[in-house]
């Protein structure tokens, strides 16, 4: 098995819990996008599709299409904060596609929505990183034990990814911490 990642067992319940967590993260900043683009419903639709899957819906083409549409919406925004909010919505719908590969890059499927949301609030606060850190602290309390269990099956988040990558690593460390205060 040279260079191949081993597989991680993921149940449909695991995927639904991770997606619900990601949708909660993205909802927290949806108004940032909608304040910038009030007539563009693509991020809202992506979050809605994520919730539909989390509540028992299908993981199919419609969910994937809504994730891609939210990513396209990010390109049409007028502000960097709105762009990050749309990316949080894209990540929420994309969370349903967490791959069962023991690769650190898969952590983005679990924590990407939370990191993009934290970046959005940082940007709203004139790039105040303490605002992002405080947002991550609140976000961590939305993670269910199932989400933390799934996260712990994967290697820690990889290096890189700019500020969003840093936020992913901060959230990753906070959720894996044995002193997790739930």
C-alpha positions in Angstrom: 0.0 0.0 0.0 2.7 2.5 -1.0 1.6 6.1 -0.6 -2.1 5.2 -0.2 -4.2 6.4 2.7 -6.0 3.8 4.7 -9.8 4.0 4.9 -11.7 5.2 7.8 -15.1 3.8 8.7 -17.8 6.5 8.3 -21.5 5.8 8.7 -24.3 7.7 7.2 -25.0 9.0 10.7 -21.5 10.3 11.0 -21.8 12.2 7.7 -25.2 13.6 8.7 -23.8 14.8 12.0 -20.8 16.4 10.4 -23.0 18.1 7.8 -25.4 19.4 10.5 -22.4 20.9 12.4 -21.1 22.5 9.1 -24.6 23.9 8.4 -24.8 25.4 11.8 -21.5 27.1 11.3 -22.5 28.5 7.9 -25.9 29.8 9.1 -24.1 31.9 11.7 -22.7 34.2 8.9 -25.3 33.8 6.2 -26.6 37.4 6.8 -23.1 38.6 6.0 -23.5 37.3 2.4 -27.1 38.3 2.2 -26.3 41.9 3.4 -24.0 42.2 0.4 -26.1 40.2 -2.2 -29.7 40.3 -1.0 -31.1 38.8 -4.2 -28.7 35.9 -4.4 -30.1 32.8 -2.7 -27.3 30.3 -3.6 -25.6 30.2 -0.2 -29.0 29.9 1.6 -29.9 27.1 -0.8 -26.6 25.3 -0.1 -27.2 25.5 3.6 -30.7 24.3 3.1 -29.5 21.4 1.1 -27.0 20.6 3.8 -29.8 20.6 6.4 -31.9 18.4 4.2 -29.2 15.8 4.0 -28.4 16.1 7.7 -32.1 15.3 8.5 -32.2 12.2 6.3 -32.2 13.4 2.7 -30.3 12.1 -0.2 -26.6 12.8 -0.8 -27.0 13.3 -4.6 -26.4 15.7 -7.4 -28.7 18.4 -6.1 -26.6 18.7 -2.9 -23.4 18.9 -4.9 -24.9 21.4 -7.4 -25.9 23.7 -4.5 -22.4 23.5 -3.1 -20.9 24.5 -6.4 -23.5 27.3 -6.8 -22.5 28.7 -3.4 -18.9 28.7 -4.5 -19.9 30.6 -7.7 -21.8 33.1 -5.5 -18.6 33.8 -3.5 -17.1 35.1 -6.7 -19.9 37.6 -7.2 -19.6 39.3 -3.8 -18.6 42.9 -3.1 -16.7 42.2 0.0 -14.2 39.7 1.3 -16.4 39.0 4.3 -19.3 38.1 2.1 -17.1 35.9 0.0 -16.0 33.9 3.1 -19.7 33.6 4.2 -20.6 32.1 0.8 -17.6 29.7 1.1 -18.9 28.7 4.5 -22.2 27.8 2.8 -20.4 25.8 0.1 -18.4 24.0 2.8 -21.6 23.1 4.6 -23.1 21.4 1.6 -19.7 19.9 0.8 -19.4 18.4 4.2 -21.7 15.5 3.2 -18.9 14.4 0.8 -16.3 13.7 3.5 -14.2 10.9 2.1 -13.3 7.9 4.3 -9.6 8.4 3.6 -7.1 8.8 6.4 -5.8 12.1 5.0 -5.3 15.3 6.8 -6.9 17.2 3.9 -10.2 15.6 4.7 -10.4 17.7 7.9 -11.4 20.6 5.7 -14.7 18.8 5.0 -15.4 18.7 8.7 -14.2 22.1 9.8 -14.1 24.3 6.6 -17.5 25.9 7.2 -16.5 26.9 10.7 -13.2 28.3 9.6 -14.7 30.3 6.7 -17.4 31.6 9.1 -14.7 32.7 11.6 -12.8 34.4 8.8 -15.9 36.3 7.7 -16.4 37.7 11.2 -12.7 38.6 11.4 -13.0 40.5 8.1 -16.1 42.3 9.3 -14.1 43.4 12.4 -11.3 45.0 10.3 -9.3 41.7 10.3 -9.3 41.5 14.1 -8.0 38.0 14.7 -9.2 37.9 18.3 -12.8 38.1 16.9 -12.1 35.0 14.8 -10.6 33.2 17.7 -13.7 34.1 19.9 -16.0 32.9 17.1 -14.2 29.6 16.9 -14.6 29.1 20.7 -18.3 29.5 20.3 -18.3 27.2 17.2 -16.5 24.5 19.1 -19.4 24.2 21.5 -21.7 23.3 18.6 -19.7 20.1 17.8 -21.5 17.1 19.0 -19.6 14.1 20.5 -20.2 12.3 17.1 -18.5 15.2 15.2 -15.5 15.1 17.6 -15.3 11.3 17.3 -15.3 11.6 13.5 -12.6 14.3 13.5 -10.4 12.2 15.8 -10.4 9.4 13.3 -8.5 11.6 10.9 -4.9 13.0 11.1 -4.7 16.6 12.3 -5.4 19.4 9.9 -2.5 20.0 7.4 -0.3 23.1 7.2 -1.0 25.8 4.6 -4.3 27.3 3.5 -3.6 30.9 4.5 -5.6 32.4 7.3 -8.5 30.0 6.7 -6.0 27.1 7.1 -4.9 28.6 10.4 -8.5 28.8 11.6 -9.1 25.2 10.6 -6.0 24.1 12.6 -7.2 26.2 15.6 -10.6 24.7 15.6 -9.1 21.2 15.0 -6.9 21.6 18.1 -9.7 23.0 20.2 -12.0 20.1 19.4 -9.3 17.4 20.0 -8.3 19.0 23.3 -8.8 16.6 26.2 -9.8 19.7 28.2 -12.8 20.2 25.9 -15.4 22.1 28.0 -18.8 20.9 26.7 
